[in-house]
Amino acid sequence: MSETLVKVDESRTAALLAAVSAGGAESVQDAVDSAVDAWLADRALTHLPDEALRRLWREGLESGDAGGLDFGALKAEARAAARAP
């Protein structure tokens, strides 16, 4: 792994430290790694050729119906997860 100094403003520093304190990341390095991975994935998707997007869309449709969604249950689950330590 190479070492590179990355400077972030105070609000981003606070967000990174809060993520670690809340257990959302093992370390600041893990939080930064996750952020870079998400950025790279987003960038890759925005640069996919139209045919690749059509193929992904078609595969999603062909994978079948995921079934109904109970938004009340989903919200309750999310709230419970947010309250969990």
Secondary structure, 3 states (H helix, E strand, C coil): CCCCCCCCCHHHHHHHHHHHHCCCCCCHHHHHHHHHHHHHHHHHHHCCCHHHHHHHHHHHHHCCCCCCCCHHHHHHHHHHHHHCC
